[in-house]
Amino acid sequence: MSARNRHRRSTAAVVTAGTAALLTLAGTAATATAAPSSSTLTVPRGLTISDGTRHVVVNGRSIDFGTIVRDLAWNPSGSKAAFIDGHGDLVVSDPDGSHRVTVAANPGGQTWSHPTWQVTAADRANRIPAKNNLIFSAKVHGHTVLEGIKATSNHGKPAKISLNGDPGEGNVPQTDNTWPNVGGSYGTAVYENTHTGEVYIRDDYLRQQGGALTKGSEPALAPDEEEVVFVRSVHGHDHLFVEDFGGSHKVTKDVTPDATTDYTEPTWSPNGKTIAFRAPTGTYTITKTAHGFGKPVKVSSHTGLPAYRG
């Protein structure tokens, strides 16, 4: 089903602000080719790489954030960074690591990871307030769940996100969910379930519900909310796949069919034209062409989690 259909946009739809508030959160890709090319080593503008140290590569320069940075993610404007610090806390800072605010302090005994921003404008017609939230994965007592909190909180308390199945499609798993990623302007999220080995989608526009999309892991939702990139093992190597669910029929294609190494941790550029991802030898990108995606190009020898800033 199209993500656009999932939004069920209608001026006749009415939901209260409480229902839509944070704590209820709870093109066809064609043939790709190729062995990675290392001809280009200039990091594309806006692409950042975090590697679990206090240094983050931003536009090709290493910036000292003054604290350990894990799983860095940027808000849509690129004005704020969110990450997990060395204490395991959820932190927001300016782009250079300054003016850090502990959005939520880890209570201990938990492992937090992969924050993602959920930023949407208000929809007055449907009485839906604007959102400026952070969704992340929390491993608690051996089980991983998705939690959310307002991004402007200061030592706030996260809440577990509601996960409801689409009508007639059964329930969705409540635990073993991780790697959340929000894309587009309606707050839609994708995530993986490590028990089922599937990628799920969650609509947070009106009804906070969703279901399984496909087999895979480490998903990222395209800015237009009509495509998702994810990782799937093929003959012993991790390949990148793109599923287009914007039409009447889903189309899933391997966009790195000739991979001879592991490609992981994909992320979309803000314009939806490029996917950056990690490989053992550095950071690579693939770009959409008139016929699908081109071959992987090495853009940095630095290995870490790629993310686009604004």
C-alpha positions as CSV (number, residue, x, y, z in Angstrom):
1,M,0.0,0.0,0.0
2,S,1.2,3.5,-0.8
3,A,2.5,5.5,2.1
4,R,0.4,8.3,0.8
5,N,-2.6,6.1,1.1
6,R,-1.6,5.1,4.6
7,H,-1.8,8.8,5.6
8,R,-5.6,8.7,4.9
9,R,-5.6,12.4,4.4
10,S,-9.1,13.9,4.5
11,T,-10.5,17.1,5.7
12,A,-13.4,15.0,7.1
13,A,-11.0,13.1,9.3
14,V,-10.9,14.5,12.8
15,V,-8.6,13.5,15.6
16,T,-7.9,15.2,18.9
17,A,-4.6,16.7,19.7
18,G,-4.2,14.1,22.4
19,T,-4.6,11.3,20.0
20,A,-1.9,12.7,17.8
21,A,0.4,13.8,20.5
22,L,3.8,12.4,21.0
23,L,3.1,9.8,23.6
24,T,0.6,8.0,21.4
25,L,3.5,7.7,19.0
26,A,4.5,5.2,20.5
27,G,10.1,5.3,-9.3
28,T,11.0,2.0,-9.7
29,A,14.6,1.2,-9.0
30,A,16.2,-0.4,-12.0
31,T,19.4,-2.2,-12.7
32,A,22.5,-1.3,-10.8
33,T,26.0,-2.5,-11.5
34,A,29.2,-2.6,-10.0
35,A,32.3,-2.9,-8.1
36,P,33.0,0.1,-5.9
37,S,34.9,2.9,-7.5
38,S,37.4,4.9,-5.5
39,S,37.9,7.7,-8.0
40,T,36.0,10.3,-6.0
41,L,37.1,11.0,-2.4
42,T,35.5,14.4,-1.9
43,V,32.7,13.9,0.7
44,P,29.4,15.2,-0.7
45,R,28.2,18.4,0.8
46,G,26.0,17.7,3.8
47,L,27.2,14.1,4.3
48,T,28.5,13.4,7.8
49,I,30.1,10.3,9.3
50,S,30.2,9.4,13.0
51,D,32.3,6.4,14.2
52,G,31.7,6.2,17.9
53,T,34.4,8.6,18.9
54,R,34.1,12.3,19.8
55,H,35.0,13.3,16.3
56,V,32.5,13.6,13.5
57,V,33.3,14.1,9.8
58,V,31.3,17.0,8.5
59,N,31.8,18.2,4.9
60,G,35.2,16.4,4.8
61,R,36.4,18.0,8.1
62,S,36.8,16.3,11.5
63,I,34.9,18.2,14.2
64,D,35.4,17.4,17.9
65,F,32.0,17.3,19.6
66,G,33.6,17.2,23.0
67,T,31.9,13.9,23.9
68,I,31.5,10.4,22.5
69,V,29.0,10.5,19.6
70,R,27.2,7.3,18.6
71,D,24.5,7.0,16.0
72,L,24.3,10.7,15.1
73,A,21.2,11.9,13.2
74,W,20.3,15.4,12.0
75,N,17.0,17.2,12.2
76,P,15.5,18.2,8.7
77,S,17.0,21.7,8.8
78,G,20.4,20.5,9.9
79,S,20.4,22.9,12.8
80,K,20.5,20.2,15.5
81,A,22.2,16.9,16.0
82,A,20.9,14.0,18.1
83,F,23.1,11.2,19.3
84,I,23.9,8.8,22.2
85,D,26.8,10.0,24.3
86,G,29.4,8.1,26.2
87,H,27.0,7.8,29.2
88,G,24.4,6.2,27.1
89,D,22.2,9.3,27.3
90,L,20.2,10.8,24.5
91,V,21.7,14.2,23.7
92,V,20.9,17.1,21.3
93,S,23.5,19.6,20.3
94,D,24.4,22.3,17.8
95,P,26.2,21.2,14.6
96,D,29.6,21.6,16.2
97,G,28.7,19.7,19.4
98,S,28.2,22.8,21.5
99,H,25.2,23.7,23.6
100,R,24.6,20.1,24.5
101,V,21.3,19.2,26.2
102,T,20.6,15.8,27.7
103,V,17.1,15.2,26.3
104,A,16.8,12.0,28.4
105,A,19.3,10.4,30.8
106,N,19.7,6.6,30.6
107,P,18.4,5.2,33.9
108,G,20.9,2.4,33.8
109,G,20.7,-1.2,32.7
110,Q,19.5,-0.1,29.2
111,T,21.2,0.3,25.9
112,W,19.9,3.2,23.7
113,S,20.7,3.5,20.0
114,H,19.7,5.0,16.6
115,P,17.8,8.1,17.4
116,T,15.8,9.6,14.5
117,W,14.0,12.9,14.2
118,Q,10.2,13.1,13.7
119,V,9.5,16.7,12.6
120,T,6.2,17.6,11.1
121,A,4.1,20.7,10.6
122,A,0.8,21.2,12.2
123,D,-2.3,20.1,10.3
124,R,-5.1,22.4,11.6
125,A,-7.8,20.8,9.4
126,N,-7.3,17.5,11.1
127,R,-6.4,19.0,14.5
128,I,-3.0,17.4,14.5
129,P,-0.3,19.5,16.3
130,A,3.2,19.9,15.0
131,K,5.7,17.3,16.0
132,N,9.4,17.7,17.0
133,N,10.2,14.3,18.5
134,L,13.0,11.8,18.8
135,I,12.4,8.1,18.3
136,F,15.0,5.6,19.4
137,S,15.7,2.0,20.2
138,A,16.0,0.9,23.9
139,K,17.2,-2.5,24.9
140,V,15.5,-3.2,28.3
141,H,15.8,-6.5,30.1
142,G,17.0,-8.2,27.0
143,H,14.2,-7.0,24.8
144,T,14.4,-4.0,22.4
145,V,11.5,-1.6,22.1
146,L,10.9,1.8,20.4
147,E,10.6,4.8,22.6
148,G,9.9,8.5,21.9
149,I,10.3,11.8,23.5
150,K,10.0,15.5,22.6
151,A,13.2,16.7,21.2
152,T,13.0,19.9,23.3
153,S,13.0,17.9,26.6
154,N,15.6,18.4,29.2
155,H,16.1,15.3,31.3
156,G,12.7,14.1,30.2
157,K,11.2,10.6,30.4
158,P,10.8,8.7,27.2
159,A,7.6,6.7,26.6
160,K,7.2,3.4,24.7
161,I,5.7,4.0,21.2
162,S,2.4,2.4,20.3
163,L,2.6,-0.2,17.6
164,N,-0.7,-1.2,16.1
165,G,-1.3,-3.5,13.1
166,D,-3.3,-2.4,10.1
167,P,-7.0,-3.5,10.2
168,G,-7.3,-7.1,9.1
169,E,-3.6,-7.7,9.0
170,G,-3.1,-8.9,12.5
171,N,-0.9,-7.6,15.3
172,V,2.7,-6.4,14.9
173,P,5.5,-7.4,17.3
174,Q,5.9,-5.2,20.4
175,T,9.5,-6.2,21.2
176,D,12.7,-6.9,19.3
177,N,12.1,-3.7,17.3
178,T,15.1,-1.6,16.5
179,W,16.8,0.7,13.9
180,P,13.9,3.3,13.6
181,N,14.0,5.8,10.8
182,V,11.5,8.6,10.0
183,G,11.1,10.1,6.6
184,G,8.9,12.6,4.9
185,S,6.6,15.3,6.2
186,Y,4.0,13.1,7.9
187,G,6.0,11.4,10.6
188,T,6.0,7.9,9.0
189,A,8.6,5.5,10.4
190,V,10.2,2.3,9.3
191,Y,12.1,-0.1,11.6
192,E,13.3,-3.6,11.7
193,N,12.3,-6.5,13.9
194,T,15.2,-8.8,14.8
195,H,13.0,-11.7,15.6
196,T,11.0,-11.9,12.4
197,G,13.8,-10.5,10.2
198,E,11.3,-8.1,8.6
199,V,11.1,-4.3,7.9
200,Y,8.0,-2.7,9.2
201,I,6.3,0.7,8.5
202,R,4.3,2.8,11.0
203,D,2.0,5.6,9.9
204,D,1.8,8.3,12.5
205,Y,-0.4,10.7,10.6
206,L,-3.8,9.8,11.9
207,R,-4.0,6.3,13.3
208,Q,-0.5,5.2,14.4
209,Q,-0.7,1.8,12.8
210,G,1.3,-0.2,10.2
211,G,2.7,-3.6,9.3
212,A,5.4,-5.6,7.7
213,L,6.9,-4.5,4.3
214,T,9.6,-7.0,3.4
215,K,12.4,-9.2,4.7
216,G,15.5,-7.1,5.6
217,S,17.2,-4.9,8.2
218,E,18.6,-1.4,8.8
219,P,15.8,0.4,6.8
220,A,15.7,4.0,5.8
221,L,12.6,5.7,4.4
222,A,12.9,8.0,1.4
223,P,11.9,11.6,1.8
224,D,8.9,11.1,-0.4
225,E,7.8,8.2,1.8
226,E,7.3,6.0,-1.3
227,E,10.5,4.0,-1.1
228,V,12.5,2.3,1.5
229,V,16.2,1.1,1.3
230,F,17.3,-1.8,3.5
231,V,19.9,-4.5,3.9
232,R,19.5,-8.1,2.9
233,S,22.0,-10.9,2.7
234,V,22.7,-12.3,-0.7
235,H,25.2,-15.2,-1.2
236,G,27.1,-14.3,2.0
237,H,27.3,-10.5,1.5
238,D,25.0,-7.7,2.6
239,H,23.4,-6.0,-0.4
240,L,21.2,-2.9,-0.5
241,F,17.7,-3.3,-1.7
242,V,15.1,-0.6,-2.5
243,E,11.4,-1.3,-2.3
244,D,9.0,1.1,-4.1
245,F,5.6,0.8,-2.6
246,G,4.2,4.0,-4.1
247,G,2.2,2.3,-6.9
248,S,-0.5,-0.4,-6.9
249,H,2.2,-3.1,-6.7
250,K,5.4,-3.2,-4.6
251,V,8.6,-3.4,-6.6
252,T,11.8,-4.6,-4.8
253,K,15.2,-4.6,-6.5
254,D,18.8,-5.2,-5.5
255,V,20.6,-2.0,-6.2
256,T,24.0,-3.4,-5.5
257,P,23.8,-6.8,-7.3
258,D,27.6,-7.1,-7.8
259,A,28.6,-6.5,-4.2
260,T,31.6,-8.5,-3.1
261,T,31.7,-7.0,0.3
262,D,29.1,-5.9,2.9
263,Y,27.1,-2.8,2.3
264,T,25.3,-1.6,5.4
265,E,23.7,1.3,7.2
266,P,22.1,3.1,4.2
267,T,20.7,6.6,4.4
268,W,18.9,8.8,1.9
269,S,20.0,12.3,0.8
270,P,17.4,15.0,1.5
271,N,16.4,15.2,-2.2
272,G,15.9,11.4,-2.4
273,K,18.4,11.0,-5.3
274,T,21.4,9.5,-3.5
275,I,21.9,6.7,-0.9
276,A,25.0,6.8,1.3
277,F,26.1,3.7,3.0
278,R,28.9,2.0,4.9
279,A,31.4,-0.6,3.7
280,P,34.5,-2.1,5.4
281,T,36.8,0.2,3.3
282,G,34.9,3.5,3.8
283,T,31.8,5.3,2.9
284,Y,30.1,5.0,-0.5
285,T,27.1,6.4,-2.4
286,I,24.9,5.3,-5.2
287,T,22.9,7.8,-7.2
288,K,19.6,7.5,-9.1
289,T,19.9,7.7,-12.9
290,A,17.3,7.6,-15.6
291,H,17.5,3.8,-15.5
292,G,17.7,3.2,-11.7
293,F,20.8,3.5,-9.6
294,G,24.3,3.8,-10.7
295,K,27.3,1.8,-9.3
296,P,28.7,2.4,-5.9
297,V,31.3,5.2,-5.6
298,K,33.7,5.6,-2.7
299,V,33.4,9.1,-1.3
300,S,35.5,8.7,1.9
301,S,38.0,6.4,3.3
302,H,36.5,7.1,6.7
303,T,34.3,4.3,8.0
304,G,31.3,5.0,10.2
305,L,27.6,5.7,10.2
306,P,26.7,8.1,7.3
307,A,24.0,10.7,7.8
308,Y,22.9,13.8,5.8
309,R,22.7,17.2,7.4
310,G,19.9,19.3,5.9
